[in-house]
């Protein structure tokens, strides 16, 4: 437990200390989200905050591996096996933050990195022997899942505090699951991610002073995906598979909604739009903090259900699936309504009392 606390504290401190310097650098180089017809913010907001998050996680895990001999093999194994593919994801994020890459360019690198991670030994098991014993199926499913987790966190990173806050809840839940399964290395990785998110929220909670950019969101997404795969390897079971999915419920729900509505509207699946869950809520008059006050608890409830599902309880699986089956059509209808005509006052949906937020994407 001491090692995990050290990982959490070091990651938090590195991010908290480095982010102001990164923000200053980004402002000097004019690297950020500039106002345009699609943005709500009226001044440039730097978006290289993900660099500090990457440094915080890698530095804290490196220190834990170097100082605590008992943790060296487990933590160092995660670091070494993911260093190249996650490094590719970080480089991809930096390139997109500075040059605005096309969707197919991003997807190709995400896919390659995810395949490398799968081949290196991180596998997503569904808990069914027929599937889990076929290596090709496992590798393909793992790669697909990792592309999904990285893309999902990237997609919800459109509102101050949303991606960092939801990832904080998810990483903390993965930490609890790792502790319950007696997986100390995974506990350290989980809390290192949680510490990075917490440190970044000091500057990103509404009104945000800096964005994490694709560097941060893609990094968080792929690392959370690695944790999910690792948990299913520790305890392969159907309930575990559903449990790790619940721990990433809000990002995944938003991604599936994006695919569904774009297909329904006969638009390219990879075409950007402004109908994500956070866009819908703000279109009905909710402020940034009010939107977070809805989505944070939703993610927290699903995380709790996920932890119990990983422990092997059946009822949380049923409850989580019921929640998602209810949330999907509800948000889909809200997206249709928001596209047709958004209410002029927040009281038409939920009364808002704080000004509208600044959106990152």
N, C-alpha and C positions, 0 to 999 in steps of 0.2 A: 504493500500500500504506500510506503514511503516513496518508492521509486515513481509511482503514478502521480503522487502529489508534487514531486519535484518536476516531473514532465509538465504538469498543468501550470505550475508557477513560472517555470522558465519560459514556456511558450507565451504565456500572458505577458510577461515582462518584456520579452524581445519585441513582440508586436506593439505593445504600448509605448515603448521607447523609440522604436524605429519608424512608426507610422508618421509622426509629425515631420521627420526629416524627409521621408518619401513624398509626403504631400508638398513640401516646399520645393523639392526637386521637380516634381510634376508641374507645379504652377510655373516655375521658371522656364521649363521647356514647353509650356502650353500643351501638356499631355493630359487630356481629360474630355469629358462629355460637354460639348459646346451647345448653346441654345440653338434650337431650330424649330421648325413647325411641329415636330413630334414630341419635343421635350417640354416639360412644365417648368423646370428651373430656368432662371433668367440670367445666370452667370455660369462660367465654366467651372465644373467640378472635377478635380483630378481623379483619375481612376486607376492608379497603380498600387492601391492598397494591398492587393493580393501578394505583392512581393514580400511585404513584412510578414504575412501569414505563412508563406512558404518557409521563410527564414526561421520563424519562431518554431514551427513544427520540426523541421529538420535539425535545428540546433539543439532543441530540448531532447529529442530522441538520441542524438549523437552523444550528448553529455550523459544521459542515463546509461547508454550502452558502454561508455568509457569508464564511468565511476562505479556502477553497480555490476559486479562480476556475474552475479546470478541471473541478471537480465540480459547479459551481452548477447547470448546466442539468439534468443527470441526477438528482441528489438532490432538487433543488427541484421537478422535475417529478413525482417520486413523492410528495413531500409535498403539493403543491398539488392533484394529482388525487385523492388519497385523504383529504384533510383533512376534507371534509364527510361522506362516508360513514363513514369510520373514527371521526369525531367522533360520529356517530349511534350507532355501536356502543359507544363509550365511555360515552355518555349512557345507553344502554340498560343497560349493565352497572352503572352507578351506581344507576340506578332499581331494578334488580333486587336489588342488594345492600342497599338501604335499604327497599324496599317489597315485595319478593317478587312479581314479576310472574307472570302466567300464561304457560303455554308458547306459546299462540297469539299472545300479545302480543309475546313475544320473537321468535318466528319471523317475524312480519310485518315487524318492523323490520330483522331480519337480511336478509330477502329484498330489501327495498327498498334497503338499503345496498349489497348485493351487485350488484343490477342497476345502480345508479349507477356502481359501480366498473367493471363490464363495459362500460357505455356510454361511460365516460370514456376507454377505450382499453386496459384490461388484459384480455387475452383468454387463455383456456386453449386451446391447440392440441393436438389428439390426433395430429397427424402424418399425417393422411389428407386429401389435397387436396379430396376430395369434400365432406367435412364442414367443413374449415377455411376454405373459400371461401364458405360460407353464413353470412352475418353473424347472422341470427336464431338459427341453431343454436348458433353460437359464444357469443353473448350468454347464451342460456338455459343452456348447459352451464357457462359461467363462473360465472353466478349460483348455479346448483345446487352447484357445487364450492366456492364461497366460503362458502355457508351451511353446507356440510358441514365445512369445515375449522374454522370458528369454533365450530360445535356440538361437534365432536370434541374439541378441546382443552378446551372447557367441561365435557364429560362426564368426562374423565379427571382433572379437578381435584378429586379426592376423597380424596387421600392426601398427607400432607406431602411436599413435594419432587418429586412426580410430574410435574405439568404443567410446572413451571419447568425441571426436569431434562430431560425429553423435548424440550421446546421449545428448550432450550439446544443439545442434540445436533442437532436439525433445523435450527436457524438457522445453526449452525456449518457443517453440511453444505451448506446453501444458499450459504454464503460460499465454500466450496471450489469448488462448481460454478460460481459467478459468476466466481471468479478464473480457472478453467480456460477459461471461455468469454469472457474478457476483457471483463467487464461491471463496471467499477469502481463505478458507482452502486449496483448490486444488491449488490455486496460490502459497501459501507458500510451499507446498510440491514440486511443480514444480521447483520453484526457489532454493529450498534447493538442489535438484538433479543437477540443472544447476551449482550452486556454487561448488558442489563437483567435477563435471566434469572439470570445469574451473581451480580449484586448482590442480587437478591431471595433467592437460595438461602442467603445468609448468615443470613437470618432464618427461612427456611421449611424448611430441611433438618431432618429429624426429630431432636428434637421441635420442630415449628414454633411460632414465636412470633406469626406473623401469616399470614393467608391472602391470596391475590391477589384472591379473589372473582371474580364474573362480569366485573367491570371488566377485570381482568388477563387472564383466560382467553379471553374473547371478543376482546379486542384482539390477543393473541398469535395466536389462530387466524386472524383475518382478515388480519393482516399476513403470516403464513406462507403463506396462500393467495395473497396478492398476489405474493409472491416466486415461488411455484410457477408462476403464470400468466406472470410476466415471463420466467422461464427458458425456458418453452416458446415464447415469442415470439422469444427470441434464437436458439434452435435448435429449430425445429418438426420433430419426428420422433416416431415411435411409441415409440422407446426413451426419449426425453426425457419423454414423458407418463408412462410407467411409472416412470421415475426419480424424478420429483417426487412421485409417489404413494408410492414407497418411503420418501422422506425424511420422510413423515408417517405411516409404517406403523402404529405402535402406536395413536395416536388414531383413525385410520380403522378399524383392525381392531376396536377396542372399540365404535365406533359401529355398524358393520355387525352385530356380535354382539348389540348392544342391540336393533336392529330385528328381527333374526331371532328372538330368544328371546321378545320381546313379542308378535310375530305368532303364534309357536308356542303361547304361553300364552293367546292370545286376549285380550291386554291392549292398551289404547291405546298407540300407538307413542311418544307423548310423556309417558307416565306414568313418573314417577321410580321407580327400584327400587334395590336394593342387590346387584346381581349383575354389576357391571362387573368387568373383569379384576382390578383391585386388590382388590375386595371378595372375589373368589373366592380369591385367594392368601392373604389375611389370614384367611379363614374356615378355611383348612387349617392355621392356626397360625403363619404367617410374620409376622415383625415388619415394621414400616414399612421399615426399612433393608434387610431381606432381600428384600422385595418389589421395592424399587428396584434391588437387586443383580441381579434377574432381568430387569426391564423395561428398565433403562438399556442393558445389553449387547444386548438384542434390538433396540432402536431403533438402536443404534450399528451393528450388523451390517447392518441394512436400509439405513441411511444410506450406508454404504460401497458396498453394492450399487447404491444409487440413483445415487451419483456416477459409478460406472463405466458404468451404463446411460445416463446423460446424455451421457457421452463417446462413446456409440455402440456399446458392446460388447453382444453378444446374450446371452452366457452369464449375466451378472448378472441380466438380465431373467428368464430361465428360473429361476435360483436364487431370486430374490425371490418370484416367483409360486408356486414350489414351497413355500417357507417359509410363505407366507400360506395356501395350500391345506391345509397340515398344521396350522398354528396354529389356524385357524378351528374345525374339528371338535374339536380337542383342548380348547380353552378352552370350547367349547360343552358338551362332556360334563362338564367340570369344573364349569361353572355348574349343570348339572342335578344333579350329585352334591352340590354345596354346598347346594343348595336342599333336597334330600332329607334329608341328614344330614352335617354337617361332622364330621371326626374330632375326638376329644377331645384328642388329643396331636399335636403337630407331627410326631412321628416316624412317624405314619401316612401322611404325605405327604412332607414335608421337615422335618427337625428344626430347631426354632427355639429360640433361646437369649436373645432380647431380648423385652421385654414388647410387647404388641400396640400398634399405632399409634393416633393420633388421626385420625379421618377427617373430611374437610371436608364431604363430601356423602353 
